[in-house]
Amino acid sequence: MTQTAYPRVEELQAAARALADGHFRGPAPTPPTPAIAAPIVLDGSATWSTDRRVLPVLGTGGGSGATTLALALATVAGPSRVIECCSMSATGLAEAATAELGVDTDGWSNGTRDHVTVSRSTALFTGPAEVPTPTALDAPGLDVLDVGWFLHHLQAATGWISEQLLKAPVVVVTATASVPSLRRLENTVTDLPASTTALLAVRSCGSKRLPAHVRSAIGPATRARITDGCWVEIPHEKDLAERGLSGTPLPRSLLTAAHQIAQLAAVGETTPKGHLA
């Protein structure tokens, strides 16, 4: 049987003193150099050239229904494409296509639903100038831009999204029938270029008439658009609001409102598509 030899007390004390004096301490390891990500340059130099009609849809706030309305407008306008210009983290079109076509060389994920092409980004962006230009299509039709950024973001940036919005003859502006949203709508309509015709798409609050305190939030620029017949009420679809967009058909009431806007914007075909026939 092998007998284990244990160190004596004197040896342990000597080892402890040597360790305290640093006699067994090796050279300190060199910490790894942290990787430094390359800075993103927001030069906004990208421009986008297309021969197709372009209709921007600009939301005045989160939940104003811009993405849903953009898809509805493309649905009623004949051969169309929806281009979602926001970062992939904010997409509302992830499940909207019924058939996926894959990601193109410009980083856009493309899919289809009926006669509508759905294009959304596959990258994260901190500003509109970072968004790559979408592939230009040769076939005639309409490109509906789900702008995905607020107007002040686009006014402070350059690039193809800002250019398309600020030079567009017609812009659809979405809001909800609430005091804060209508105040943001007023600011947006006021700040758009004077040459732009703003079509106001306001999602209803469920009642036939706006409450008095909501009506009081309508500003003079908004009232002028109402007088010109450019206010369209968008029905509140509870199921759509809760579940979000999917491959299922859009509600008939929403397509009816989208067709009214398309007629005001003079885009697409005179006979609505989808489930209006």
ABEGO torsion letter per residue (X at the ends): XBBBBBBBAAAAAAAAAAAAAGAABBBBBBBBBBBBBBBBBBAGABBBBBABBBBBBBBABBGAGAAAAAAAAAAAAEBBBBBBABBAAABAAAAABABBAEBBAAGBBBBBBEABBBBBBABBBABAAABBBBBBBABBEBBBBBAGBBAAAAAABBEAAAAAAAABABBBBBBBBBAAAAAAAAAAAAABBAABBBBBBBBBAGBABBBAAAAAABBAAAAAAAAAGABBBBBBBAAAAAAEBBABBBBAAAAAAAAAAAAAAGBEBABBBEAAX
